């Protein structure tokens, strides 16, 4: 008895330890780099010069030196550095040829001591270094003092100046965390990824030099006004190719729910025995084949009319409106599904100033991850002081994975927290299976992307959400939305 109990205890302890190790290895909130850049750009709409930063957590020990380095990024972030070189004779000529901005000897030391020069990097030859130590108290606190360890005290002035002009310096803190910029908002995603890859490879070289395995532990990407987003896949080989992720957690939950559960339920609930499509099987029932053959032999063939008209040719609608499509027979191919979701907002104040569109533009881009389209007025209305071609609103069309991700946030986060909203009317629909919902300005603030940085958006606005489905009737359209947990009320 004792041995079995002890074995069971050891098994439980081992299982718990394995789960803890697995959970620490995989972060469920980690996002692919290309998707993280899109999210941060959505938070920085109208601020193309804001910086995107990377915060890298590295594994260090007590004997590990301070993390620092200098590399040339594939896409330069800042302007060319101003170089000052303390050199004389031929070395001074080499520095001028390499493009150094200030070159000189003891007279240059006096100008620096007087505060007359502004520069970003300082280089000195070994012959001039003893004299440069006189102004160490001025250069040291600014991090400009040339040293042998940094490679700024050297005889190879030509290569050092050339490298220093486009070099990017980074430095970590005492806790092993590196805070550095990797690009700007107006950079392409591939440029930001290439810069981050170059920095991570430099850090890996630093880890191998100090015999540290798995040196890079975690990478978080952020922007000036955006949140911190954990980047997935930093421990494996970092790829510069753009990877399209379904969602931040892998597969789209709402889409998987539809494909594996809802589609079958909608087929059963919407099935009509009076309107069934003929079987598509190649081997029909034998008795049915005999019956059809006997009917063909006993009944004469009808005379074919040359003036055959399609069913739509004789159908008309009042007022000359377009004829609705005929509803096909029920089959597994006619199950209603979401085609697209359209977010639409009309901003009345934009008539006075186009800048009033910016708040709705930023909000839509934040909650959808897609750049909205500006809606322009088609006609002029004198009473509203509206002219044709004036921007009056914004619109976003969602399809595919983005559509299901937005639907998931809407039904799981926004609608349950929306106060004094009974639900959609039981008669909602446009007659073709498309349904629209109007939301007040308070609903926009309930999205997690807006709620976390509410003060960034100057003004909340009301908006409409239009669900375009493949259903042919309002009943099938309402049945589809009800299956996605959209509430309905019995009141018309």
C-alpha positions as CSV (number, residue, x, y, z in Angstrom):
1,X,0.0,0.0,0.0
2,X,2.7,2.4,0.9
3,X,4.6,1.9,-2.4
4,X,1.5,2.5,-4.5
5,X,0.6,5.7,-2.6
6,X,4.1,7.0,-2.8
7,X,4.2,6.2,-6.6
8,X,0.9,8.1,-7.1
9,X,2.3,11.1,-5.2
10,X,5.5,11.2,-7.3
11,X,3.4,10.9,-10.5
12,X,1.3,13.9,-9.5
13,X,4.3,16.0,-8.6
14,X,6.0,15.1,-11.9
15,X,2.8,15.9,-13.9
16,X,2.5,19.4,-12.2
17,X,6.2,20.1,-12.9
18,X,5.7,19.3,-16.6
19,X,2.7,21.5,-16.9
20,X,4.5,24.4,-15.2
21,X,7.4,24.0,-17.6
22,X,5.2,23.9,-20.6
23,X,3.3,26.9,-19.6
24,X,6.4,29.0,-19.1
25,X,7.7,27.9,-22.5
26,X,4.6,29.0,-24.5
27,X,2.9,32.4,-24.0
28,X,-0.7,32.2,-25.2
29,X,-0.8,36.0,-25.8
30,X,2.3,36.0,-28.1
31,X,1.7,37.5,-31.5
32,X,3.6,37.1,-34.8
33,X,5.8,40.1,-35.6
34,X,4.0,41.1,-38.8
35,X,0.6,41.2,-36.9
36,X,2.1,43.1,-34.0
37,X,3.4,45.8,-36.3
38,X,-0.1,46.2,-37.8
39,X,-1.6,46.6,-34.4
40,X,0.9,49.2,-33.3
41,X,0.4,51.2,-36.6
42,X,-3.3,51.2,-35.8
43,X,-2.6,52.9,-32.5
44,X,-0.3,55.5,-34.1
45,X,-2.6,56.8,-36.9
46,X,-1.6,60.3,-37.8
47,X,1.8,60.0,-36.1
48,X,4.2,58.5,-38.7
49,X,7.3,59.8,-36.9
50,X,6.6,58.0,-33.7
51,X,9.1,55.3,-32.8
52,X,8.5,51.5,-32.5
53,X,10.7,50.0,-29.7
54,X,11.8,46.5,-28.8
55,X,12.2,45.5,-25.2
56,X,14.4,42.3,-25.0
57,X,14.7,40.3,-21.8
58,X,18.0,38.5,-21.7
59,X,19.3,35.7,-19.5
60,X,22.3,37.1,-17.4
61,X,24.4,35.9,-14.5
62,X,26.3,37.8,-11.9
63,X,29.5,37.6,-13.9
64,X,27.8,38.7,-17.2
65,X,29.1,42.1,-18.4
66,X,26.8,44.9,-19.3
67,X,25.0,44.3,-22.6
68,X,26.1,46.8,-25.2
69,X,27.0,46.9,-28.8
70,X,27.0,48.8,-32.1
71,X,25.7,47.6,-35.4
72,X,24.7,48.9,-38.8
73,X,20.9,48.4,-39.2
74,X,19.5,47.4,-42.6
75,X,17.1,50.4,-42.4
76,X,18.6,53.4,-40.5
77,X,16.4,54.8,-37.8
78,X,18.1,58.2,-37.1
79,X,20.0,60.7,-39.1
80,X,23.6,60.4,-39.8
81,X,25.7,60.9,-36.7
82,X,28.0,64.0,-36.2
83,X,31.6,62.7,-35.8
84,X,34.4,64.4,-34.0
85,X,38.0,63.1,-34.4
86,X,41.0,64.0,-32.4
87,X,43.9,63.4,-34.8
88,X,46.8,65.2,-36.5
89,X,48.8,64.8,-39.7
90,X,47.9,62.0,-42.1
91,X,45.3,60.6,-39.7
92,X,43.5,63.9,-39.7
93,X,43.4,63.8,-43.6
94,X,42.0,60.3,-43.4
95,X,39.3,61.5,-41.1
96,X,38.3,64.3,-43.4
97,X,38.2,62.0,-46.3
98,X,36.0,59.6,-44.5
99,X,33.5,62.4,-43.8
100,X,34.2,63.4,-40.2
101,X,32.5,66.7,-39.3
102,X,35.1,68.1,-36.8
103,X,38.9,67.1,-37.0
104,X,41.7,68.6,-35.1
105,X,44.2,68.4,-32.2
106,X,44.7,70.5,-29.1
107,X,42.7,73.5,-30.6
108,X,39.7,71.1,-30.9
109,X,40.0,70.1,-27.2
110,X,39.7,73.8,-26.2
111,X,36.6,74.2,-28.3
112,X,35.0,71.2,-26.7
113,X,35.9,72.5,-23.3
114,X,34.3,75.8,-24.0
115,X,31.1,74.0,-25.2
116,X,31.2,75.4,-28.8
117,X,30.8,72.1,-30.6
118,X,27.9,69.6,-30.7
119,X,28.5,66.1,-31.8
120,X,27.2,62.5,-31.4
121,X,30.4,60.4,-31.4
122,X,34.0,61.0,-30.6
123,X,37.1,59.2,-31.9
124,X,40.7,59.6,-31.0
125,X,44.1,58.3,-32.1
126,X,46.4,56.6,-29.5
127,X,48.8,59.6,-29.8
128,X,46.0,62.1,-28.9
129,X,44.2,60.1,-26.3
130,X,46.4,61.3,-23.3
131,X,45.5,64.9,-24.2
132,X,41.8,64.0,-24.5
133,X,41.7,62.8,-20.9
134,X,41.8,66.5,-19.9
135,X,38.2,66.8,-20.9
136,X,37.1,63.4,-19.6
137,X,34.7,65.0,-17.1
138,X,32.9,66.7,-20.0
139,X,32.7,63.7,-22.3
140,X,32.3,61.0,-19.8
141,X,28.8,61.8,-18.4
142,X,27.5,62.2,-22.0
143,X,28.9,58.8,-23.0
144,X,31.2,60.4,-25.6
145,X,34.6,59.6,-24.0
146,X,36.7,57.5,-26.5
147,X,37.9,54.2,-25.1
148,X,39.9,51.2,-26.3
149,X,37.1,48.9,-25.3
150,X,34.5,50.6,-27.5
151,X,37.0,50.7,-30.4
152,X,37.0,54.5,-30.5
153,X,40.7,54.8,-29.7
154,X,42.3,53.4,-32.8
155,X,44.7,54.0,-35.7
156,X,42.2,52.8,-38.3
157,X,40.5,56.1,-38.5
158,X,39.1,55.6,-42.0
159,X,37.1,52.5,-41.3
160,X,36.1,53.6,-37.8
161,X,34.6,56.9,-39.0
162,X,32.8,55.2,-41.9
163,X,31.2,52.7,-39.6
164,X,30.4,55.2,-36.9
165,X,28.4,57.4,-39.3
166,X,25.7,54.8,-39.8
167,X,26.2,52.7,-36.6
168,X,23.4,52.1,-34.2
169,X,24.4,51.8,-30.5
170,X,22.4,49.8,-28.0
171,X,22.8,49.2,-24.3
172,X,21.0,47.1,-21.7
173,X,20.3,47.8,-18.1
174,X,21.7,45.9,-15.0
175,X,18.7,43.5,-15.1
176,X,19.5,42.3,-18.6
177,X,16.7,44.2,-20.3
178,X,17.5,45.9,-23.6
179,X,15.3,48.9,-24.6
180,X,16.0,50.0,-28.1
181,X,14.3,51.4,-31.2
182,X,13.8,49.2,-34.2
183,X,12.0,51.6,-36.6
184,X,9.3,54.2,-37.0
185,X,5.6,53.9,-37.7
186,X,6.0,54.9,-41.4
187,X,8.5,52.0,-41.9
188,X,7.5,48.9,-43.8
189,X,6.9,45.8,-41.7
190,X,9.8,44.0,-43.5
191,X,12.2,46.8,-42.5
192,X,11.2,46.7,-38.8
193,X,11.5,42.9,-38.9
194,X,15.0,43.1,-40.5
195,X,16.2,45.6,-37.9
196,X,14.9,43.4,-35.0
197,X,16.5,40.4,-36.5
198,X,19.9,42.2,-36.8
199,X,19.7,43.2,-33.1
200,X,18.7,39.7,-32.0
201,X,21.6,38.1,-33.9
202,X,24.0,40.5,-32.3
203,X,22.6,39.6,-28.9
204,X,23.0,35.9,-29.7
205,X,26.7,36.4,-30.5
206,X,27.0,38.3,-27.2
207,X,25.4,35.3,-25.4
208,X,27.7,32.7,-27.1
209,X,30.8,34.8,-26.2
210,X,29.8,34.7,-22.5
211,X,28.7,30.9,-22.7
212,X,25.0,31.7,-22.1
213,X,22.5,29.3,-23.6
214,X,19.0,30.6,-24.6
215,X,20.3,34.1,-24.0
216,X,17.2,35.9,-25.5
217,X,14.3,35.0,-23.3
218,X,11.5,37.3,-24.4
219,X,10.8,40.2,-26.8
220,X,8.1,42.8,-26.4
221,X,7.3,45.3,-29.1
222,X,5.7,48.7,-28.3
223,X,5.2,52.2,-29.7
224,X,4.9,55.7,-28.3
225,X,1.1,55.4,-27.7
226,X,0.6,51.7,-28.2
227,X,0.6,48.8,-25.8
228,X,3.3,46.2,-25.2
229,X,2.9,43.1,-27.4
230,X,4.8,39.9,-26.8
231,X,6.4,38.6,-30.0
232,X,6.1,34.8,-30.7
233,X,9.0,32.7,-31.8
234,X,12.0,34.6,-30.4
235,X,13.7,31.4,-29.1
236,X,13.7,29.7,-32.5
237,X,15.4,30.9,-35.7
238,X,14.0,34.3,-36.6
239,X,12.6,34.6,-40.1
240,X,12.4,37.8,-42.0
241,X,9.6,36.5,-44.3
242,X,6.1,37.8,-43.5
243,X,3.9,35.1,-41.8
244,X,0.2,35.5,-41.9
245,X,-1.3,34.5,-38.6
246,X,-4.9,33.5,-38.2
247,X,-5.2,35.2,-34.9
248,X,-3.2,35.9,-31.7
249,X,-4.1,32.4,-30.4
250,X,-3.7,30.4,-33.6
251,X,-7.0,29.3,-35.2
252,X,-10.0,31.6,-35.3
253,X,-12.4,30.3,-32.6
254,X,-15.5,31.7,-34.2
255,X,-14.7,30.3,-37.6
256,X,-13.9,26.8,-36.2
257,X,-17.2,27.0,-34.3
258,X,-19.1,27.7,-37.5
259,X,-17.4,25.0,-39.6
260,X,-17.7,22.2,-37.1
261,X,-20.9,23.0,-35.2
262,X,-23.1,25.7,-36.6
263,X,-23.2,24.7,-40.2
264,X,-24.7,21.3,-39.4
265,X,-27.2,22.8,-37.0
266,X,-28.3,25.5,-39.5
267,X,-28.7,22.8,-42.2
268,X,-31.2,20.9,-39.9
269,X,-33.0,24.0,-38.6
270,X,-33.5,25.5,-42.1
271,X,-34.4,22.4,-43.9
272,X,-37.6,22.4,-45.9
273,X,-39.0,19.0,-47.0
274,X,-41.1,20.7,-49.7
275,X,-38.1,22.2,-51.4
276,X,-35.4,19.6,-51.6
277,X,-32.7,19.5,-54.2
278,X,-32.5,16.3,-56.3
279,X,-29.9,13.7,-55.2
280,X,-26.4,14.1,-56.7
281,X,-25.5,10.4,-56.2
282,X,-24.3,8.6,-59.3
283,X,-26.0,5.3,-58.2
284,X,-29.7,6.1,-57.5
285,X,-32.2,3.7,-56.1
286,X,-32.9,0.8,-58.5
287,X,-36.7,1.0,-58.0
288,X,-36.6,4.7,-58.8
289,X,-34.7,4.1,-62.0
290,X,-37.3,1.5,-63.1
291,X,-40.2,3.8,-62.3
292,X,-38.6,6.7,-64.3
293,X,-37.9,4.4,-67.2
294,X,-41.6,3.2,-67.3
295,X,-42.9,6.8,-67.1
296,X,-40.8,7.9,-70.0
297,X,-42.0,5.0,-72.3
298,X,-45.7,5.5,-71.4
299,X,-45.9,9.3,-71.7
300,X,-45.2,11.0,-75.0
301,X,-42.4,13.6,-75.1
302,X,-43.7,17.2,-74.8
303,X,-43.1,19.5,-77.7
304,X,-40.2,21.9,-76.9
305,X,-41.0,25.5,-77.3
306,X,-38.5,27.7,-79.1
307,X,-39.5,30.8,-77.1
308,X,-38.3,29.6,-73.7
309,X,-37.9,32.4,-71.1
310,X,-36.0,32.2,-67.9
311,X,-38.0,32.6,-64.7
312,X,-36.4,36.0,-64.0
313,X,-37.4,37.4,-67.4
314,X,-41.1,37.5,-66.6
315,X,-40.7,38.6,-62.9
316,X,-41.0,42.3,-62.2
317,X,-41.1,44.4,-59.0
318,X,-43.1,47.5,-58.2
319,X,-41.3,50.8,-59.0
320,X,-38.9,49.2,-61.3
321,X,-36.7,47.8,-58.5
322,X,-34.3,45.0,-59.3
323,X,-35.7,41.5,-59.0
324,X,-34.7,39.4,-56.0
325,X,-32.8,36.2,-56.9
326,X,-34.8,33.0,-56.7
327,X,-34.1,31.0,-53.6
328,X,-32.4,27.7,-54.6
329,X,-33.5,24.3,-53.4
330,X,-32.3,23.1,-50.0
331,X,-29.0,21.3,-50.0
332,X,-25.8,21.2,-48.1
333,X,-24.4,23.9,-50.4
334,X,-27.0,26.5,-49.5
335,X,-26.2,26.8,-45.8
336,X,-26.2,30.5,-44.8
337,X,-22.9,32.0,-43.7
338,X,-21.3,35.4,-43.1
339,X,-20.0,37.0,-46.3
340,X,-18.6,40.3,-44.9
341,X,-19.1,42.8,-42.1
342,X,-19.2,46.5,-42.8
343,X,-18.5,49.1,-40.1
344,X,-19.8,52.5,-41.1
345,X,-19.9,55.9,-39.3
346,X,-21.2,59.2,-40.5
347,X,-19.6,62.2,-38.7
348,X,-21.8,65.3,-38.9
349,X,-19.0,67.6,-37.5
350,X,-16.8,66.8,-40.5
351,X,-18.8,69.3,-42.6
352,X,-17.1,72.1,-40.6
353,X,-13.7,70.5,-40.3
354,X,-12.2,67.4,-41.9
355,X,-10.1,66.8,-38.8
356,X,-13.2,65.6,-36.9
357,X,-13.0,62.4,-38.9
358,X,-9.6,61.5,-37.3
359,X,-11.1,60.1,-34.0
360,X,-13.5,57.7,-35.8
361,X,-10.7,56.8,-38.3
362,X,-8.3,55.9,-35.5
363,X,-11.0,54.0,-33.5
364,X,-12.0,51.9,-36.5
365,X,-8.4,51.1,-37.4
366,X,-7.7,50.1,-33.8
367,X,-10.6,47.7,-33.4
368,X,-10.3,46.1,-36.8
369,X,-6.6,46.3,-37.7
370,X,-7.5,47.5,-41.2
371,X,-7.1,51.0,-42.6
372,X,-10.6,52.5,-43.1
373,X,-11.9,54.1,-46.3
374,X,-13.2,57.7,-46.2
375,X,-16.8,58.2,-47.4
376,X,-17.5,61.2,-49.6
377,X,-20.8,62.9,-50.2
378,X,-22.4,62.0,-53.5
379,X,-24.9,64.9,-53.7
380,X,-25.0,68.5,-52.4
381,X,-27.6,69.5,-49.7
382,X,-27.9,73.2,-49.2
383,X,-29.7,73.0,-45.8
384,X,-26.9,71.0,-44.3
385,X,-24.2,73.1,-46.0
386,X,-23.0,69.9,-47.6
387,X,-21.2,69.9,-51.0
388,X,-20.6,67.0,-53.3
389,X,-17.2,65.4,-52.7
390,X,-16.9,66.4,-49.0
391,X,-15.7,63.7,-46.6
392,X,-18.5,62.8,-44.3
393,X,-17.7,59.5,-42.8
394,X,-15.5,56.4,-42.6
395,X,-16.1,52.7,-43.5
396,X,-14.3,49.4,-43.0
397,X,-15.1,46.2,-44.8
398,X,-14.1,43.0,-43.0
399,X,-13.7,39.5,-44.7
400,X,-12.2,36.2,-43.7
401,X,-10.2,36.0,-40.5
402,X,-10.6,39.7,-39.6
403,X,-14.4,39.3,-39.9
404,X,-14.5,36.4,-37.5
405,X,-12.2,38.1,-35.0
406,X,-14.3,41.2,-35.0
407,X,-17.5,39.1,-34.5
408,X,-15.9,37.3,-31.6
409,X,-15.1,40.5,-29.8
410,X,-18.5,41.9,-30.5
411,X,-20.5,39.1,-29.1
412,X,-18.2,38.1,-26.3
413,X,-17.1,41.5,-24.9
414,X,-19.1,44.4,-26.3
415,X,-22.7,43.2,-26.4
416,X,-22.8,41.7,-22.9
417,X,-21.6,45.0,-21.4
418,X,-23.9,47.2,-23.4
419,X,-26.5,48.8,-21.2
420,X,-30.2,49.4,-22.0
421,X,-30.0,47.5,-25.3
422,X,-32.7,44.8,-25.5
423,X,-31.4,43.3,-28.7
424,X,-32.3,43.2,-32.4
425,X,-35.9,43.3,-33.5
426,X,-37.4,39.9,-34.5
427,X,-38.3,41.5,-37.8
428,X,-34.8,42.9,-38.6
429,X,-33.5,42.5,-42.1
430,X,-33.5,44.0,-45.6
431,X,-35.4,41.1,-47.2
432,X,-32.3,39.5,-48.6
433,X,-30.8,38.1,-45.4
434,X,-28.7,41.2,-44.5
435,X,-29.0,42.7,-41.1
436,X,-27.7,46.0,-39.7
437,X,-27.2,47.1,-36.1
438,X,-26.8,50.7,-34.9
439,X,-24.6,51.3,-31.8
440,X,-24.3,54.4,-29.6
441,X,-21.0,56.1,-29.0
442,X,-20.6,54.3,-25.6
443,X,-20.4,51.0,-27.4
444,X,-17.2,52.0,-29.2
445,X,-15.4,52.5,-25.8
446,X,-16.2,48.9,-24.8
447,X,-13.8,47.4,-27.3
448,X,-10.6,46.3,-25.6
449,X,-8.3,48.2,-28.0
450,X,-10.2,51.5,-27.1
451,X,-10.7,50.8,-23.5
452,X,-7.0,50.4,-22.8
453,X,-6.1,53.9,-24.2
454,X,-9.4,55.8,-24.0
455,X,-7.7,59.2,-23.6
456,X,-6.0,58.9,-27.0
457,X,-9.3,59.3,-28.9
458,X,-10.7,62.8,-28.7
459,X,-14.3,61.9,-29.2
460,X,-16.4,58.7,-29.4
461,X,-18.9,58.3,-32.2
462,X,-21.9,56.1,-33.0
463,X,-21.5,53.5,-35.7
464,X,-23.4,50.9,-37.7
465,X,-22.5,47.3,-38.2
466,X,-23.9,45.6,-41.3
467,X,-23.8,41.8,-41.5
468,X,-23.9,40.6,-45.1
469,X,-24.8,37.0,-45.3
470,X,-25.4,34.4,-48.1
471,X,-28.9,33.8,-46.8
472,X,-31.8,34.5,-49.2
473,X,-34.4,35.3,-46.5
474,X,-34.5,37.4,-43.4
475,X,-35.4,34.3,-41.4
476,X,-32.2,32.5,-42.4
477,X,-30.2,35.6,-41.7
478,X,-31.6,36.1,-38.2
479,X,-31.1,32.4,-37.5
480,X,-27.4,32.7,-38.5
481,X,-26.8,35.7,-36.2
482,X,-28.7,34.1,-33.4
483,X,-26.4,31.1,-33.6
484,X,-23.5,33.5,-33.2
485,X,-25.1,34.7,-29.9
486,X,-26.5,38.0,-31.2
487,X,-29.6,38.6,-29.0
488,X,-33.0,39.2,-30.4
489,X,-36.2,40.6,-28.8
490,X,-39.8,39.8,-29.5
491,X,-40.7,43.5,-29.8
492,X,-41.0,44.7,-33.4
